[in-house]
Every structure is written in structure tokens, then in C-alpha cells.
Amino acid sequence: MKIFKFTIIVLLISSSAAIASGKNLKALLGYKSFYSAQTGPYIETYLSVSGQSVVFKQQPGGKYQAAIEVMLLFRLGEEIKFADKYNLLSPEASNVDEVDFNFLDQKRISLANGTYVLELSVRDINLEGSKPFKSNREVIIDYHPNTVAVSDIQLVDSYTPVSGGEQNATSKNGYDIIPYVDNYFGQDKTSLKFYAEIYNTSKVLGSDPFLISYHIESFEKGRIMPKYRGFSRRESNELSVLLGEFPIGELGSGNYNIVVEARNKENEIIAFRSCFFQRNNGPAPDLAEDDIRYLDVSNTFVAAFTDKDTLAEYISSLQPIASAKETMFLHNQLKLADEQLMQQFLYDFWARRNPGDPEGAFHEYDGQVSMVNREFGTLSKQGYETDRGRVFLQYGNPNKMIRSYNEPSAYPYEIWHYYKTGTQTNKKFVFYNRDLVTNDFALIHSNAIGEINDNQWQLKLHKRDLQTNDLDRDYEINSMGSFGNKVNSEWENH
């Protein structure tokens, strides 16, 4: 969920009309975009205010109530497309010392496609002399009537089927949905519920069925958590609704995405959406040799690995997905060649990623390593040690792969295209083989974050015949002849 978190620190001046105490207004504003075939795109906003952070004023009936002044505005360029100023009232309380609730406001606003600035202003009305707190955020809306799309993913606190046809502000497609206006899940949260809509599959797929795939993945690496996957086969329709839930009692602390994908009958992703959330399930110890030495692995899957060479190979193959600290540690492990310590490290590595099923996570990855070794290995390197093997293990199987081994003037090359990897979209990798003999293709260029990015990559790719060392010149590859047209077209159009 896109969320504003803000805190206003103020000091309450005592008065007879309000409870006198120090106050610290705490509120969350989330927003999600959806699409209606009848009215077009719209935004839902969710404002949640902590009842313990505001001033309650006694009402004529004797009970107490808080009031927040809210100003909400959507600006497109210099033009205001929506503006609303209103007072948000809390439920009444008999005793303000026992207030333990949040109060919520939800709005549904029709907005055309575009890039907006959402401006928010909030103020505690009952706090004398308080000034409004202001913030803003960019909001992008992009839905089209004849394109398959997935709505934003709405995190859900609770939901119930609508009964008797009674609709209210939280009703949507047959459910009353109370939003979870945060992306933080502490230890007290044992489940993650979410809602999403898929649009226009019937317009694109006709009568073909499609698959809704959903999962939790690590935010940093984009690796799917094996225990947190689900599927739902659907008939194509103008609108399909997904209400999903994952038990997260065993999900370790960390940053994650929940991902919803629409796939055609060929299992190709035709639309997707992701939503970031953070899990705190207790402290995760830092990686340290002293910690690992206390692990009892005698009854775990690693106890069967007693050959040091086998253990060393398993540990070496982790390098494409290991953190910098883990990489340093595993190199030390291999130098020490301590059988028990290697077992402990291997088990700890997978237990950190999948506490519920470390053995399953290990076997799934080991199967990928075996495939990579077959496909990309050379006489002197295992497949996971090559650039192609590392990218495959780190980012997964590319959605498209262009192979060109006989293009005039160019070294053999491959272009891998990922529609989505982690939080990145439309990322490509170019590999080339300069020795023309081995199976070792080096990564020469990518537009993915953190990867090698070389704006002269096309020139270097065609240096097979173009023998120049002046790489600082501004060469226009396409002007050198027809040999540049193919690779440029493949990069741009695939």
C-alpha cells in the first residue's frame, strides 16, 4: 500500500473543554487505484488516526470526541482535479483514558489517467493553536479499456460478504472490506489478507481461461518464498476479483513484496502488480560464526552431507544469491574446510530464507543450480560461476531470450528480457562471447539496477571487425552499416 506516515509533535495548552496532556498526532494515509468499466479509473484513500494521539473534547451529552481537520487535494500539473476539506470525527468515548482504537475515513475519487500530486493537510481541531501538517506524494494512474491490468493490491484488515444488498463506503464487489492502512506487520499479526482486481481478460483472451498467480517474495532479491504461493484458475471476464490470505506466523523478519500476476494459457505473464510490506517477527541475529557454531543440525537435512567436497560445492553455488556479508563468510568457510561449520552455515543460510521449510528451499535452488551447470557451464567453470548462470539464479528464467551467434561483424551474443524481476520492470541483459570457442558469455550491458551499464556496449559487441581502441568517441552504431541495425532492433523491440 502506498502510505504516508507522519507524526506531529505538539504541546497541549490546558483548557476546561479538552483533556490537558502532551499529544503527538499519529496518522496514516494510504491510497490504491482501481478501474470501473462504467466510470473509468478511480482512487480510494484511507486515512487512519490513532485515538491515543489526539485531543478528545467533552460533548454536551457527557461523552468525549476527537475531531481532525482534513484537506485532500489531487493536482494534475497546475490544475486541481479534486479537492475536499472536511472534519473527521472519532467515535465517542466515555473515558478518554481507556481509548485504544484508531478511527478510519475512506474516500472514493474518480480520476482520469495521469500523473498527479496528492496533497494532504491534517490538523487536530481540539488542540488550541495547532498548525496543519502538510505532505504530498506523486500518484500515477494508468488503466486502459482494452488492456489486461491488475489493480493496486489493497492490504485488508478484515472482510465480510455484503448481506441484504446494503452498501457502504467500504463495500466493493460483494464484500465489505476494512483496509489495513499500513505496510508493517508486527509479531502480533499472524495473517496477511489482500484484495486485487484483474481487468479485461475477456477482451484480450476471448473465451480462453487464465490463471491468477500470487506469492510473497523477498524485496531485495525478488526470490519467491516457497511456502507463500497460491493459484486460482478463472474464466476470462471483464472483472475478476481476488481475495487472498497467507498465514505469516512463521514468516521471518524482513522486507517483502506481495505479487499478483495474470497469466495466459501458455503461462506467460500478461499483467502483474506488487505491494511492499515489512515483517517484524522477532530479532534476526547477525551472521556470526559464534552464533552458527551453537546450531544443532544433527537432525536436519544437512546432516546427510558428510563429504567436504560436496558441502563446498553446495556452499559455493550460493554466491549468486548470498548477501555481501554471507559471501565473505562462505569464502572463509571454504578456506577452513570445517565439515560441521559448513553444515551449520548451509542450514542457517536456508533457515533464514524459509524458516518453515529450509530443506524444501534448498532442494528447489539446488535443482536450479543443476540446470544452470548443464546449460552454462564450461570446461573451467561451473554454470553458477558464469555471468549467465549468476543472472539466471539471481533473477530467474527470462521471459524472452534472443540468441544471435552468426551475425556479421558481431561477436555471438544473447539478450535476456525480464518483464518483471523483484521490484523492477522491463529489464534486459546483454551477454557476448569474445573467444568464439567456449560457452562462456560475459555480461556486457544491462539496464537493471546494480548491474554493469555501458553505453558503448554496441560498439564493443561489434569490435570483432571494428578494431579501434578509441572507446570515448561518440559512435553511432546504426550509421556504421547494416550490422548495427539488428542488435539495436532486438534491444529496443524485445
VMD Tcl script that draws the C-alpha trace (Angstrom):
set ca {
  {0.00 0.00 0.00}
  {1.24 3.48 -0.75}
  {1.31 5.11 2.65}
  {2.10 8.43 4.26}
  {3.37 8.07 7.80}
  {3.52 11.30 9.69}
  {3.81 12.49 13.28}
  {3.03 15.94 14.62}
  {4.66 16.78 17.95}
  {2.81 19.48 19.85}
  {2.14 20.54 23.44}
  {-1.48 20.85 24.54}
  {-2.45 24.02 26.44}
  {-4.78 23.17 29.32}
  {-8.39 24.24 28.99}
  {-11.66 23.29 30.55}
  {-13.05 21.99 27.25}
  {-10.32 19.49 26.39}
  {-8.25 16.87 28.16}
  {-4.95 18.50 29.13}
  {-1.91 16.38 28.24}
  {1.02 16.19 25.87}
  {-0.20 14.99 22.41}
  {1.52 13.59 19.37}
  {-0.86 13.26 16.42}
  {-0.23 9.99 14.58}
  {-1.98 9.20 11.31}
  {-1.57 7.06 8.21}
  {-2.84 7.87 4.73}
  {-2.90 5.07 2.19}
  {-4.24 5.06 -1.35}
  {-4.99 2.47 -4.03}
  {-6.10 2.79 -7.65}
  {-8.81 0.70 -9.33}
  {-10.79 0.69 -12.56}
  {-14.51 0.62 -13.32}
  {-15.80 -0.35 -16.76}
  {-18.69 2.09 -16.23}
  {-16.91 5.15 -14.83}
  {-13.20 4.63 -15.54}
  {-10.24 4.80 -13.13}
  {-10.63 5.84 -9.51}
  {-8.60 6.22 -6.34}
  {-9.51 5.03 -2.88}
  {-7.90 6.90 0.02}
  {-7.73 5.54 3.55}
  {-6.94 7.85 6.47}
  {-6.37 6.20 9.85}
  {-5.83 8.26 13.02}
  {-4.60 6.87 16.34}
  {-7.18 7.69 19.00}
  {-4.45 7.81 21.65}
  {-2.63 10.59 19.79}
  {-5.41 13.23 19.60}
  {-7.30 15.53 21.95}
  {-10.81 14.49 22.99}
  {-13.30 17.22 23.81}
  {-16.31 16.69 26.04}
  {-19.63 16.81 24.20}
  {-22.99 18.10 25.52}
  {-24.09 14.54 26.30}
  {-21.09 13.99 28.56}
  {-19.03 11.75 26.25}
  {-15.78 12.73 24.55}
  {-14.92 13.04 20.87}
  {-11.87 13.96 18.78}
  {-12.00 15.99 15.54}
  {-9.40 16.22 12.79}
  {-9.48 18.82 10.03}
  {-8.52 17.17 6.74}
  {-7.67 18.77 3.41}
  {-7.21 16.35 0.49}
  {-6.25 17.53 -2.99}
  {-5.20 15.96 -6.32}
  {-3.29 18.22 -8.68}
  {-2.54 17.44 -12.36}
  {0.15 19.89 -13.39}
  {-1.15 23.25 -12.32}
  {-4.79 22.17 -12.46}
  {-6.65 20.96 -9.36}
  {-8.70 17.91 -10.31}
  {-10.12 17.17 -6.87}
  {-10.20 18.99 -3.55}
  {-12.08 18.34 -0.34}
  {-11.85 19.90 3.10}
  {-13.74 18.21 5.90}
  {-13.72 17.32 9.58}
  {-13.11 13.70 10.54}
  {-14.83 12.83 13.83}
  {-13.81 9.97 16.06}
  {-16.28 7.59 17.73}
  {-17.44 8.91 21.10}
  {-15.68 7.63 24.21}
  {-16.94 7.52 27.77}
  {-13.46 7.64 29.27}
  {-10.56 9.10 27.30}
  {-8.03 7.26 29.48}
  {-9.33 4.00 28.00}
  {-9.20 4.99 24.32}
  {-7.41 2.21 22.45}
  {-8.85 2.49 18.93}
  {-7.97 4.05 15.59}
  {-10.64 5.80 13.56}
  {-10.78 5.50 9.80}
  {-12.02 7.55 6.86}
  {-12.28 6.19 3.31}
  {-13.00 8.12 0.13}
  {-13.51 7.01 -3.49}
  {-12.48 9.58 -6.11}
  {-12.83 9.30 -9.91}
  {-9.70 10.48 -11.70}
  {-8.60 10.05 -15.32}
  {-5.26 8.53 -16.26}
  {-2.35 10.78 -15.45}
  {0.47 11.62 -13.05}
  {-0.91 13.53 -10.08}
  {0.40 15.13 -6.94}
  {-1.63 14.11 -3.89}
  {-1.52 16.83 -1.25}
  {-2.61 16.18 2.32}
  {-3.13 18.55 5.26}
  {-4.28 17.44 8.73}
  {-4.82 19.33 11.97}
  {-6.13 18.43 15.42}
  {-9.10 20.79 15.80}
  {-9.29 20.38 19.58}
  {-5.64 21.29 20.10}
  {-5.51 25.00 20.68}
  {-3.01 26.80 18.47}
  {-2.15 23.72 16.41}
  {-0.97 24.20 12.85}
  {-1.76 21.86 9.96}
  {0.76 19.25 8.90}
  {1.21 19.04 5.12}
  {2.68 16.41 2.85}
  {2.49 15.34 -0.79}
  {3.14 12.30 -2.96}
  {3.18 11.50 -6.69}
  {0.33 9.22 -7.80}
  {0.28 7.54 -11.24}
  {-2.99 6.21 -12.71}
  {-2.71 4.19 -15.92}
  {-5.61 1.92 -16.96}
  {-6.90 1.26 -20.47}
  {-10.24 -0.31 -21.51}
  {-8.75 -2.95 -23.84}
  {-5.65 -3.96 -21.89}
  {-5.36 -6.62 -19.21}
  {-4.36 -4.97 -15.94}
  {-4.12 -5.75 -12.25}
  {-5.31 -3.11 -9.80}
  {-3.24 -1.93 -6.88}
  {-3.10 -4.57 -4.16}
  {-5.10 -3.49 -1.13}
  {-3.97 -4.84 2.23}
  {-7.01 -5.88 4.25}
  {-7.69 -5.85 7.98}
  {-10.96 -7.81 7.67}
  {-13.74 -8.50 5.21}
  {-17.29 -9.86 5.26}
  {-19.75 -10.64 2.45}
  {-22.28 -7.87 1.86}
  {-25.63 -9.01 3.28}
  {-29.04 -7.87 2.14}
  {-27.68 -5.62 -0.57}
  {-26.66 -2.97 1.97}
  {-23.74 -0.98 0.53}
  {-21.49 1.46 2.36}
  {-18.20 3.29 1.82}
  {-16.19 0.10 2.32}
  {-18.35 -2.11 0.04}
  {-16.76 -3.41 -3.14}
  {-17.82 -6.26 -5.45}
  {-19.90 -8.08 -2.87}
  {-17.66 -7.55 0.17}
  {-17.35 -5.03 2.97}
  {-13.57 -4.56 3.13}
  {-11.88 -2.84 6.05}
  {-8.44 -1.74 4.82}
  {-5.21 -2.32 6.70}
  {-3.73 1.16 6.41}
  {-0.11 0.23 6.96}
  {2.60 -1.91 5.41}
  {4.10 -3.00 8.73}
  {3.23 -6.40 10.22}
  {4.50 -6.92 13.76}
  {4.68 -10.12 15.78}
  {1.02 -9.80 16.75}
  {-0.01 -10.23 13.08}
  {-0.34 -13.87 12.09}
  {-2.03 -13.46 8.71}
  {-1.79 -11.19 5.68}
  {-5.02 -10.57 3.78}
  {-5.18 -8.75 0.47}
  {-7.58 -7.75 -2.30}
  {-6.97 -7.16 -6.01}
  {-8.92 -6.88 -9.25}
  {-7.98 -8.12 -12.73}
  {-9.49 -6.30 -15.70}
  {-10.32 -7.04 -19.35}
  {-9.14 -10.65 -19.71}
  {-12.20 -11.42 -21.87}
  {-11.32 -8.57 -24.25}
  {-7.79 -9.84 -24.75}
  {-8.06 -13.61 -24.26}
  {-11.56 -14.14 -25.61}
  {-13.01 -17.32 -24.13}
  {-9.63 -18.70 -23.01}
  {-9.29 -19.26 -19.26}
  {-6.45 -17.61 -17.37}
  {-4.52 -18.10 -14.15}
  {-4.18 -15.74 -11.22}
  {-0.86 -16.42 -9.52}
  {0.08 -14.74 -6.25}
  {3.04 -15.03 -3.91}
  {5.30 -13.35 -1.38}
  {8.85 -12.59 -2.48}
  {11.88 -11.04 -0.82}
  {12.12 -7.32 -1.56}
  {15.88 -7.20 -2.06}
  {16.36 -10.26 -4.30}
  {12.85 -10.86 -5.63}
  {13.08 -14.54 -4.67}
  {9.73 -16.27 -4.16}
  {9.16 -17.69 -0.68}
  {8.20 -21.32 -1.41}
  {5.53 -21.63 1.33}
  {3.78 -18.44 0.27}
  {2.35 -19.14 -3.18}
  {-1.19 -19.52 -4.47}
  {-3.08 -20.01 -7.74}
  {-6.64 -19.51 -8.92}
  {-7.88 -20.62 -12.34}
  {-10.53 -18.30 -13.75}
  {-12.75 -17.87 -16.77}
  {-11.98 -14.73 -18.75}
  {-14.15 -11.82 -17.73}
  {-14.37 -8.06 -17.73}
  {-13.64 -8.07 -14.00}
  {-12.18 -10.79 -11.77}
  {-11.77 -10.37 -8.02}
  {-9.09 -11.94 -5.83}
  {-9.35 -12.05 -2.03}
  {-6.29 -13.86 -0.74}
  {-4.69 -14.65 2.58}
  {-1.36 -16.04 3.76}
  {-0.59 -17.23 7.29}
  {2.60 -15.37 8.20}
  {3.22 -16.65 11.72}
  {6.45 -18.31 10.52}
  {7.49 -15.60 8.05}
  {10.82 -14.22 9.21}
  {11.59 -10.57 9.77}
  {12.44 -8.66 6.62}
  {11.22 -6.64 3.65}
  {8.88 -8.34 1.19}
  {6.57 -7.82 -1.77}
  {3.23 -9.47 -2.27}
  {2.78 -10.04 -6.01}
  {-0.34 -10.76 -8.07}
  {0.08 -11.93 -11.69}
  {-2.33 -12.72 -14.51}
  {-1.05 -15.49 -16.80}
  {-2.43 -16.77 -20.12}
  {-2.82 -20.45 -21.01}
  {0.83 -20.53 -22.15}
  {1.73 -19.45 -18.59}
  {3.06 -16.10 -19.82}
  {2.63 -13.10 -17.52}
  {0.22 -10.65 -19.18}
  {-0.21 -8.30 -16.22}
  {1.07 -8.01 -12.65}
  {1.18 -5.75 -9.63}
  {3.27 -5.77 -6.44}
  {2.87 -4.27 -2.97}
  {5.67 -3.74 -0.45}
  {5.33 -4.72 3.19}
  {7.62 -5.14 6.16}
  {7.57 -8.03 8.61}
  {8.92 -7.93 12.16}
  {8.76 -11.42 13.62}
  {11.36 -11.00 16.31}
  {15.06 -10.19 16.07}
  {17.11 -11.85 13.37}
  {20.64 -12.41 14.69}
  {23.54 -11.01 12.74}
  {25.52 -13.55 10.77}
  {28.39 -14.51 13.03}
  {30.48 -17.64 13.33}
  {29.93 -17.80 17.08}
  {26.13 -17.86 16.56}
  {26.27 -20.58 13.92}
  {28.52 -22.81 16.00}
  {25.70 -23.24 18.51}
  {23.28 -24.60 15.88}
  {22.34 -28.24 16.34}
  {22.00 -29.64 12.82}
  {22.20 -33.31 13.73}
  {18.55 -33.95 12.84}
  {18.36 -31.69 9.79}
  {18.80 -32.38 6.07}
  {22.43 -31.15 6.10}
  {23.45 -33.98 8.46}
  {23.48 -36.30 5.44}
  {26.18 -34.18 3.73}
  {29.40 -35.56 5.19}
  {31.69 -35.18 2.20}
  {33.62 -31.91 2.38}
  {33.81 -31.52 -1.40}
  {30.04 -31.88 -1.71}
  {29.47 -29.38 1.08}
  {31.95 -26.96 -0.51}
  {30.12 -27.22 -3.84}
  {26.72 -26.57 -2.25}
  {28.10 -23.54 -0.42}
  {29.93 -22.16 -3.47}
  {26.73 -22.30 -5.50}
  {25.08 -19.88 -3.06}
  {27.18 -16.94 -4.23}
  {24.67 -15.61 -6.82}
  {22.02 -15.10 -4.12}
  {24.12 -14.50 -0.99}
  {24.38 -11.13 0.71}
  {27.77 -9.39 0.88}
  {28.22 -10.49 4.49}
  {27.25 -14.08 3.66}
  {29.61 -14.10 0.68}
  {32.52 -13.07 2.85}
  {31.58 -15.68 5.43}
  {31.18 -18.51 2.92}
  {34.63 -17.78 1.46}
  {36.04 -18.12 4.97}
  {34.15 -21.38 5.42}
  {35.62 -22.86 2.27}
  {39.15 -21.94 3.38}
  {38.62 -23.53 6.79}
  {37.04 -26.67 5.30}
  {35.43 -27.45 8.66}
  {32.74 -30.07 7.95}
  {30.49 -29.22 10.90}
  {30.78 -25.47 10.35}
  {29.94 -25.89 6.67}
  {26.86 -27.93 7.61}
  {25.82 -25.27 10.11}
  {26.34 -22.46 7.62}
  {24.37 -24.25 4.88}
  {21.44 -24.95 7.19}
  {21.46 -21.42 8.64}
  {21.51 -19.92 5.12}
  {18.26 -21.63 4.14}
  {16.61 -21.38 7.55}
  {16.94 -17.61 7.36}
  {15.17 -17.57 3.99}
  {12.48 -20.11 4.74}
  {12.18 -20.88 8.47}
  {9.22 -23.19 7.83}
  {10.87 -25.39 5.20}
  {14.63 -24.82 4.80}
  {15.09 -28.24 3.20}
  {12.46 -27.53 0.54}
  {14.10 -24.18 -0.25}
  {17.50 -25.88 -0.53}
  {16.27 -28.57 -2.94}
  {14.40 -26.06 -5.10}
  {17.52 -23.93 -5.50}
  {19.79 -26.95 -6.00}
  {17.60 -28.04 -8.91}
  {18.08 -24.63 -10.50}
  {21.84 -24.86 -9.97}
  {21.94 -28.25 -11.69}
  {20.13 -26.84 -14.71}
  {22.43 -23.79 -14.82}
  {25.50 -26.02 -14.68}
  {24.25 -28.04 -17.64}
  {23.29 -25.03 -19.74}
  {26.04 -22.52 -18.98}
  {29.00 -24.50 -17.62}
  {32.39 -24.51 -19.37}
  {35.46 -26.71 -19.12}
  {36.89 -24.42 -16.43}
  {33.75 -23.04 -14.73}
  {30.58 -24.33 -13.18}
  {27.46 -22.76 -14.66}
  {26.72 -20.73 -11.50}
  {30.18 -19.14 -11.80}
  {29.41 -17.70 -15.25}
  {27.60 -14.41 -15.84}
  {24.61 -16.09 -17.43}
  {24.38 -18.61 -14.59}
  {24.61 -15.90 -11.94}
  {21.91 -13.78 -13.60}
  {19.61 -16.79 -14.02}
  {19.94 -17.79 -10.35}
  {19.60 -14.24 -9.10}
  {16.76 -13.04 -11.33}
  {15.11 -16.26 -12.55}
  {14.21 -17.51 -16.00}
  {13.93 -14.61 -18.50}
  {10.59 -14.09 -20.22}
  {12.33 -13.74 -23.60}
  {15.77 -14.76 -24.80}
  {17.29 -13.63 -28.12}
  {20.26 -15.67 -29.35}
  {22.41 -14.38 -32.22}
  {25.54 -16.40 -32.87}
  {26.21 -15.72 -36.58}
  {25.56 -12.02 -37.10}
  {28.17 -10.47 -39.42}
  {30.78 -8.33 -37.64}
  {29.38 -9.13 -34.20}
  {30.55 -11.50 -31.52}
  {27.98 -14.18 -30.61}
  {25.52 -12.60 -28.18}
  {22.33 -13.15 -26.21}
  {19.76 -10.63 -24.97}
  {17.65 -11.66 -21.98}
  {14.45 -9.76 -21.27}
  {12.65 -9.79 -17.91}
  {9.15 -8.27 -17.86}
  {9.42 -8.14 -14.08}
  {12.15 -9.02 -11.62}
  {11.73 -8.09 -7.99}
  {10.50 -4.51 -7.95}
  {11.97 -3.74 -11.40}
  {10.17 -3.99 -14.73}
  {11.33 -4.29 -18.35}
  {14.95 -5.16 -17.55}
  {17.39 -6.56 -20.11}
  {20.83 -8.19 -20.04}
  {23.28 -8.49 -22.95}
  {25.91 -11.27 -22.92}
  {28.63 -11.84 -25.54}
  {31.30 -14.40 -26.29}
  {34.62 -12.90 -27.34}
  {36.67 -16.11 -27.65}
  {34.17 -17.68 -30.10}
  {35.04 -21.14 -28.73}
  {33.84 -21.69 -25.18}
  {30.34 -21.45 -23.77}
  {31.30 -18.55 -21.51}
  {29.24 -15.47 -22.41}
  {30.20 -12.35 -20.44}
  {27.69 -9.74 -19.32}
  {28.42 -6.56 -21.27}
  {25.40 -4.35 -20.51}
  {22.14 -4.22 -18.54}
  {19.54 -1.63 -17.58}
  {18.87 -3.38 -14.24}
  {19.77 -1.53 -11.05}
  {23.17 -2.52 -9.70}
  {24.33 -4.24 -12.91}
  {27.01 -3.19 -15.39}
  {25.71 -0.37 -17.60}
  {27.83 0.56 -20.62}
  {26.51 3.00 -23.22}
  {29.22 1.79 -25.62}
  {28.11 -1.83 -25.47}
  {27.00 -1.98 -29.11}
  {30.38 -0.71 -30.24}
  {32.20 -3.32 -28.14}
  {29.87 -6.03 -29.41}
  {30.87 -5.24 -32.99}
  {34.61 -4.88 -32.35}
  {35.04 -8.31 -33.90}
  {35.66 -6.46 -37.18}
  {35.83 -2.86 -35.96}
  {39.32 -2.81 -34.47}
  {39.56 0.56 -32.73}
  {40.64 1.41 -29.22}
  {39.02 4.83 -29.19}
  {36.02 3.98 -26.99}
  {35.46 7.59 -25.98}
  {34.27 8.62 -29.41}
  {30.55 9.08 -29.86}
  {29.94 6.28 -32.34}
  {26.53 5.93 -33.88}
  {26.31 2.18 -34.27}
  {23.49 2.27 -36.79}
  {25.46 4.59 -39.05}
  {28.35 2.13 -39.36}
  {26.41 -0.16 -41.60}
  {23.68 -2.75 -41.56}
  {25.39 -4.84 -38.88}
  {24.21 -2.43 -36.17}
  {20.57 -2.47 -37.13}
  {19.74 -5.97 -35.95}
  {21.06 -5.79 -32.41}
  {19.61 -2.31 -31.88}
  {16.23 -3.52 -33.08}
  {16.38 -6.58 -30.84}
  {17.28 -4.44 -27.82}
  {14.54 -1.91 -28.46}
  {11.71 -4.18 -29.59}
  {12.00 -7.33 -27.46}
}
mol new
graphics top color blue
foreach p $ca { graphics top sphere $p radius 0.5 }
foreach p [lrange $ca 0 end-1] q [lrange $ca 1 end] { graphics top cylinder $p $q radius 0.2 }
display resetview
